[in-house]
Amino acid sequence: MTWELAQILGLCAVAACLILCVLAVRPRGAATGAFRLRSHELLGSVALAAAILHVALLLGADRAVIEHIKPTAPRYEYAGIAALLALLFLTVPAWAAFRSRLWPRHRNFQAAHVIAACLLVVTLAMHVITTDRYVHGRTEALAYILLSAIVLLGLLRPRSGKPAALPRSPLLSRLVFGRHSRLVAGIVLCALIALIPLTRASPRLALREPFVTRSDRLVLDFPHEQHRAVRCVVCHHDFLDRSGQGSCVSCHRSGRADLHVGVEARFHDFCLGCHRDPPAGLVGHGPVSGCDTCHEPPGAAPLRSRVFSRYAGRDS
C-alpha cells in the first residue's frame, strides 16, 4: 500500500510539473487570466511536496530502494535526482521572499527559470520513460515524448504587445525574455533534441546501466519453480548453441565487446518486461510492486511466497 501511494504521489508530481511549464502565468493583479502567479507558486509547492514524499515513502517502504541513491544507481535514477533538484530550484528561490534578492532584474529570473524548466522536462522524461511504470510500451513512450516537446515549446512565452525594437530575428523579438531570448530559444532547442534518443529502445535500456559498476552482488531470490511456464532459453539464450559457460552475471560483467548491455540493465529488462507485458498464455504473473519482492535477504522468503502464491493459484 505504501509503495503504491508513493507511485501515485510521483505521478502527481510529474503531472504538476508539466502543467506548471505549459500554462502561461499572468502577472500579479491582472484582471483576467485563469492561472495567476499565486496559483503558479502554490502548484509548484504542491509538486515539490509530492516529489519529496514520493522519494521518502519509497525509501521507507522498500529497503532495497536505498540502492537507487548510491553511486551504483542506474542512470535513470540520476535523472530523477536531477529532476528533483531542478524542481527545488524552480520553487524555493522563486518565492517572493527570495526572488527579488537573488534576481534584481526580472528578465534574468525569467531566463533562469525557463532554463531550469527545460532541464526538469528532459530529466523527467528520462526518468519516467525508463522506469516503464507510468508510461508503458512504445506508443505511450512516444506520446509522453510528444507531450514533453509541446511543454518545452510552451515555455517560449510571447509578448503581449509589439516589441519596442526588432532584433536580428523577428521570431526572437516576439519572446518575453528580452536580451536573453536567443539563449532561451537555444536551450529549448537543445532540450527538444535531447528527447529524440528516448524514442528508441536502446538508449532507454542504456539508461538502466549504472554509472559506477557494482563490486558486490545484490541478494536475488528468483524462484525457478514459479517460472516453469517460460522456456529456459528465453533467459539462458546461450544454451541454444551450447556456448553457455559459468553464470549469467559473470558473462554479462565480463566486458565482452559484443555485449552492449550490462547485467543490471539486462536482468531488469527481462523481469520488468515479462511481468508488465507477459507473453500470451502467461496468466499467473505477479505484479511489479517493489524491489524487495525479488531482492530479498536470506530468511525473507515469506514475502515472495505471499506475492507469487496469490497469482500462481490462477494457473491451477
N, C-alpha and C positions, 0 to 999 in steps of 0.2 A: 504493500500500500504506500509506504513512504517513497519507494523507488518510483512508482507511477506518478505520485504527486510531484516529485522533483522533475520528472519529464514534462508534466503539464506546465509547471512554472517556467521551464526552459522554453517551451513553445510560446507561452505568453510573452516572455521577454523578447523572443525573436520577432513576433508579430508587432509588438510595441515599437521596437527599433525601426522596423520597416515603415510603420505608419509615421513615426517622427521624421524620417528622412524624406518621405514623399509628399507630405502635406505642407503647403506654404504657411508661414507664420505671419499673422497680422500684427502690426505694431500695437504697443500699449495704447489704450484709449481710442482705438479705431472703432468707428460706429458700426461697421459691418465686418463680416468675416467669421467663418464657422470655427476657426482654430486660432485662438489668440495666444499671445506669448505665455500668459499664465498657464493655460491648458497645456501648452507645449512643455513647459518646465515640470508640471505635475506628472505628465505621462512619462517624461524622462526619468523622474524619480521612481515611478512605479516599475519601469523597465529595469532600472538598476537593482531595485529591491528584489524583483523576481529572479534576476540573474544570480544574485548573491545567494538567495535561498535555494536556487537550483543546484549550485555547487555544494552548499553546506549540507543539504539533505542527502545528496548522493554520497558524500563522504561519510555521513552518519549512518546511512542505510546499508552500505556495502563496503566491507573492509578492503576489498581489492581495488576500489576506486582510487585509493591513495597512490597507486602506481601510475596514475594518469596525471599527476602533478610533479612527478620526478623527472630528472633529465632524460630517463629512458622512455618517457611517454611518447606515443605516436605523434606524428606531425600535426594531425588534425586537432589534437588537444592543445598544442601550442597555438594553433589558430584560434581556438576557443578562448584561451587565456588572453591572447592579443585583443580579441573582440571585447572581453570584459574590461580590459584596461582602456580601450578606446571609448567604451560606454562611460566609464568612470570619468575620463577626461571631458566627455561631452556634457556631463551632468553637473558635477560638483563645481568646477571652475566657472560654469555658466550661470550659477546662482547670482542674483543681483548683488549680494554682499561681496562677491569676489570678482565679478566680471569687470566692473569699472576700474578696479585696481590693477588687474592683470592686463587688460586691453583698454587703454585710454581712448584709442581710435576704434570706432565700431566696425570699420571695414576690415581691420586686422582680425577682429574677433570673428567676423563672418567667414573670412578665408580659412582661419584655423579650424573653425567649426566644420566647414564643408570638407576639408581635407581629412579630418578625423572621421567624419561620417563615411567617406569613401573607404577608409581602412576598415571601419566597422562592417560595412556591407560585404566587402570581399572576404574578410576573415569569417564572418558568419556563414557565408556560402560554403567556404572550405570546411567549416566545422559541421554544419547541418547536413550537407550532401554526403560527406564521407561517413558520418555516423550511421546514415541509412535508416534512421528511426522515423523522423517526421516526414522525410522525403524518400520514398522507396521506389526504386526502379528507374529506368532511363527516362520514361515520359515525364514522371514527376520531377526528376532532376532537371530536365530541360525547362520545364515550366517554372521551377524556382529560379533558375539562372535568368530566364526572360524577365521574371518579376524583379530580380535584383538589378538587371540592366535598366528597367523602367524607373526604379527607385533612384539609381545613380543619375539618370538624365533629369529626374525631378529635382535634384539638388541644384541644377543650373537655374537659379531664380531670375526671371526677367524683371526689368524696371517697370514701374507703374506708369511712368511718363517718358517723354522723349529725353535722350541724353543731351547734356549741355554742349559737349564737343565730341565729335566722332573720332575714334582712334583708327588705326590702320584697318582693322577688321570691323565691318558693320555688325557682324554677328556678336562679337565680343562687346560692342558698345551697348547692346541691349541687356547685358547682365548687370546685376546689382553690386558686383564686387569691385567696381572702380579699377584702380591700377593693378589689382590682384586678379582681374578677370582672366588674363592669359594663363596664369599659374593654376587657377582653379579649373579651368577648362582642360588643361593638360593633365591634371591629376585625375579628373573624371574619365578622360580618355584612357589613361593607363589602367584605371580600375576596370573599365569595360573590357580591355584586352586581357586583364588578369582572370576574368571569368571564363574566357574561351576554353582553356585546357580542362575545366571542370565538366565540359560536355562529353569527354571521353573517359572510358573506364580506367585506362592505365594510369593517368595522373591521380585519380581518386584512390586507386589501390596503393600508389606510391605514398599518398598522404597517411596511410596506415603504418608506414615504416617509422621506426624511431630515429631521432637524430643521433642519439647515443646508444650503441649496442649494449644490450643487457649481458652482463657477465654470468649471472646465475639464472636458472630456470624457475619460473613461477610454478607453484603446485597446480597440477591439472588433473582433474578426475573425469576421465572420459569413459563412460560405461559402454563398452563394445556390445554387451548383450542387449542394450536398448537400441542398437543401430543395425540389427541383422537384416532389416529390410533394404538397406543400402548396400549396393555392390562394393566390395572391398577396394576394387581398382579405382573407384571414384576419388578416394583419398590416396591410396597406395598405388599411384599411377605407374611407378617404375616396376611393378610386378608383371606388367604386360609383356615387357621384353626381358624379364628376369634379370634386370640390372640392379635391382634393389639390394643395397648393402648397408647394414647399420640402421640407424634410426632416422626418422623424418627430420628431427631437429639438427642432427649432425650434418645431414646433407644440405639443408637449406641455410645453414650457417657456415658452410664450407668456403664461401667466397667464389664459387664457380662462376665463370663468365657467362654461361648460358642460363643462370638463374637470376632473373631480373627482380624477383620478389623475395624478401626475407621470410623467415619462419613466422614472425608475429603477424605480418600482413597476410600471408598465405593462409595460416590457420584461422584467423578471424574471418577471412573471406569465405572459407569453407563452411565454418559454423554458422555465421550470420546469414550467409547467402542461402543455405539449405533450410534453416529454421524460419526465415522470413519469407522465403519463396520456395517452398518444398516442391520436389518433382511430383508429377501426377501419381496418385496411388498411395502416397505417404500421408496418412491422416492422423497419426499419433505423435506428431512432433510437438515438443514443448515450446513455450514462449521464450523470447529473449528478454528476461526480466532482471538482469543484473549480471555482474561479473562473478559473484560468489557461487552461482549455480554450477559453473564449471571449475573455477579456480578456488578449490576448497582444500584446506589443510587436512591432514590425516585425522580421522575421528569425526569429521563433519558430514559424513555420508547421508545421515537422515534428511538433510536439507535437499540434496539432489534427489534422494529417493522419493520424497514427497512430491517434488515438481514433476519428475518423469513418470511416476506410477499413476498420477492422476490422468495423464494423457495416453500412457501406454495401454491403459484399460480399454481405450476406444477401439483398439485393433482386435481385441479378443471377442 
